[in-house]
């Protein structure tokens, strides 16, 4: 972590890291604008699974390396022309596996059809055209070396 952020947030190391990440994402967005690419760019940000051991997942139980909601559920932020308005929140359960077909859709192409993928194009969810994720099967959670540590069924 950069020295200017260490101990600066008032929210411990987690808050300090969030401040530094916020700054760095802002720098990426600022670099896009002078190139005239803001109308052709999808900006995506996602954390990895769960907060650090000292962090908090808010009202959810668990943290990194656990299969509780606090360890598996992660925030993601999308920004692109034609996507949901700023501040919209979805409680759907897409997966980072869904990024490949989604990014391909936004780029105007398709993933190769020579293999089977276990992901879904969630572009319509992000664009606000369909409030439901196409992911409607059972989700299996694993933790550490356990292949199945939990199962989540979409209601």
C-alpha positions in Angstrom: 0.0 0.0 0.0 1.2 3.5 -0.8 2.3 5.5 2.3 -0.2 8.3 1.6 -3.1 5.9 2.2 -1.7 4.0 5.2 -3.6 4.9 8.3 -5.5 7.7 6.5 -9.1 6.4 6.2 -10.1 6.1 9.8 -11.4 2.6 9.0 -8.3 0.6 9.4 -6.3 -1.3 6.8 -9.5 -2.2 4.9 -10.6 1.4 4.6 -7.0 2.5 3.6 -7.0 -0.2 0.8 -10.5 0.9 -0.4 -9.3 4.5 -0.7 -6.2 3.5 -2.7 -8.3 1.3 -5.0 -10.8 4.1 -5.5 -8.0 6.4 -6.5 -6.5 3.9 -8.9 -9.8 3.1 -10.7 -10.3 6.9 -11.0 -6.9 7.2 -12.7 -7.9 4.5 -15.2 -11.2 6.3 -16.0 -9.4 9.6 -16.3 -6.9 8.0 -18.8 -9.8 6.8 -21.0 -11.5 10.2 -21.4 -8.7 12.1 -23.2 -8.6 9.3 -25.8 -12.3 9.8 -26.6 -13.0 6.2 -25.6 -15.6 6.8 -22.8 -18.5 6.0 -25.1 -16.8 2.8 -26.3 -15.4 1.4 -23.1 -16.8 -1.0 -20.5 -15.2 -0.4 -17.2 -15.4 -3.3 -14.8 -14.2 -3.6 -11.3 -14.5 -6.7 -9.0 -12.8 -7.7 -5.8 -11.7 -11.2 -5.2 -13.6 -13.4 -2.8 -14.5 -11.9 0.6 -12.7 -9.4 2.8 -9.4 -10.0 4.4 -9.5 -11.8 7.8 -9.6 -8.5 9.7 -12.2 -7.0 7.4 -16.0 -7.1 7.4 -18.5 -8.5 5.0 -21.1 -6.3 6.6 -24.2 -8.3 7.5 -23.0 -11.5 5.8 -21.1 -14.2 7.7 -17.6 -15.3 6.7 -14.6 -13.8 5.0 -11.9 -14.8 2.6 -11.3 -18.6 2.3 -14.8 -19.4 3.6 -17.8 -20.6 1.7 -20.2 -18.5 3.7 -21.9 -15.6 1.8 -19.3 -13.2 3.2 -16.5 -15.2 1.6 -18.2 -16.0 -1.7 -20.2 -12.9 -2.6 -18.2 -10.0 -3.9 -19.1 -6.6 -5.2 -18.7 -5.7 -8.8 -19.1 -2.4 -10.6 -19.8 -2.1 -14.3 -19.9 1.2 -16.2 -20.6 1.4 -19.9 -22.7 3.4 -22.3 -26.2 1.9 -22.4 -25.9 0.0 -19.1 -28.0 0.3 -16.0 -28.1 3.9 -14.6 -25.6 4.9 -12.0 -26.5 3.6 -8.5 -28.6 0.6 -9.7 -28.0 -2.5 -7.5 -28.8 -6.0 -8.5 -29.1 -9.0 -6.2 -28.9 -11.5 -9.0 -26.1 -14.1 -8.9 -23.9 -13.8 -11.9 -20.4 -15.2 -11.8 -17.0 -14.0 -12.9 -17.2 -16.9 -15.3 -19.9 -14.9 -17.1 -17.4 -12.2 -18.1 -16.1 -13.9 -21.2 -19.4 -14.1 -23.1 -20.5 -10.8 -21.7 -17.4 -8.9 -22.8 -17.6 -10.7 -26.2 -21.2 -9.5 -26.6 -20.2 -5.9 -25.8 -17.4 -6.1 -28.3 -19.8 -7.3 -31.0 -18.3 -10.8 -31.3 -19.0 -14.3 -29.9 -17.0 -16.9 -28.0 -15.7 -19.9 -29.9 -18.4 -22.5 -30.5 -16.0 -25.4 -30.6 -16.4 -26.2 -26.9 -18.9 -26.1 -24.0 -18.8 -23.2 -21.6 -20.4 -23.1 -18.2 -21.0 -19.3 -18.3 -23.7 -17.0 -19.5 -23.9 -13.7 -21.3 -25.2 -11.2 -18.8 -25.2 -8.1 -21.0 -29.0 -7.8 -20.9 -28.9 -7.8 -17.1 -26.2 -5.1 -17.1 -28.1 -3.0 -19.7 -31.3 -3.2 -17.7 -33.1 -5.0 -20.5 -33.7 -8.1 -18.4 -33.8 -7.8 -14.6 -33.0 -11.5 -14.1 -29.7 -13.2 -14.7 -29.7 -16.1 -17.1 -27.9 -18.1 -14.4 -30.7 -20.1 -12.9 -29.1 -23.4 -11.9 -27.7 -24.6 -8.6 -24.5 -22.9 -7.6 -21.9 -25.0 -5.8 -19.4 -23.4 -3.4 -16.0 -24.8 -2.6 -13.5 -23.7 0.0 -9.9 -24.5 0.3 -9.5 -28.2 -0.7 -13.2 -29.1 -0.4 -14.9 -29.4 -3.7 -18.4 -28.9 -2.5 -18.8 -26.9 0.8 -22.2 -25.4 0.1 -25.0 -25.3 -2.4 -27.1 -22.2 -3.3 -30.3 -22.6 -5.2 -31.7 -19.5 -6.9 -35.2 -18.7 -5.7 
